[in-house]
Amino acid sequence: MSAEWRYLRAGLLAVAALLVAAVVGWRVHDAVHDEPTAFELMTICMRNEKQAELAETRDPIAKSAEQGAFRAVIETNGVTVSVASSPEDAARIAAAYRSVGGELGTRVEQRGGTVYLWDRPPSPTQRQTLFDCTY
């Protein structure tokens, strides 16, 4: 066998070893570092960036959200926020609100996996405050 083939084989083995090391490192990182959930990211953003006071909700529909729910007041308008694990779960929550509350109009809104139930129809700035913290 010529020297070129030996160098090529050694190079391919080195690349394969690097790929295996990268995959193993990625798996170790994922196992060691817990990434925050969408609910955790949203509550951190609301508290730290928007200076909103968050409270636990007593709403049983909101509490059925898999990741969590909270209550806040944005510019004098109360809102219950439900963070579901999927858009389908969020649609279920929004449908439950409509089945209990009738036609809620803009008071209930689904954005991805998050559902907002406002006390009054929200203004654009109130909506934007929540959208800024939706992950």
LINVENHU-V711428 format. One record per backbone hydrogen bond with DSSP energy under -0.5 kcal/mol. CO is the residue of the C=O (numbers start at 1). NH is the residue of the N-H. If there is no record, write none. Layout:
CO NH
CO NH
//
This chain:
2 6
3 7
4 8
5 9
6 10
7 11
8 12
9 13
10 14
11 15
12 16
13 17
14 18
15 19
16 20
17 21
18 22
19 23
20 24
21 25
22 26
23 27
24 28
25 29
26 30
27 31
28 32
29 33
32 34
33 35
37 41
38 42
39 43
40 44
41 45
42 46
43 47
44 48
45 49
45 50
46 52
52 54
53 73
55 71
59 63
60 64
61 64
62 65
68 83
70 81
71 55
72 79
73 75
74 77
76 78
77 74
78 119
79 72
79 81
80 82
80 117
81 70
82 84
82 115
83 67
83 68
86 90
87 91
88 92
89 93
90 94
91 95
92 96
93 97
94 98
95 99
96 100
97 101
98 102
102 104
104 107
105 108
107 118
109 116
111 114
113 84
114 111
115 82
116 109
116 118
117 80
123 127
124 128
125 129
126 130
127 131
128 132
129 133
130 133
131 134
133 135
//
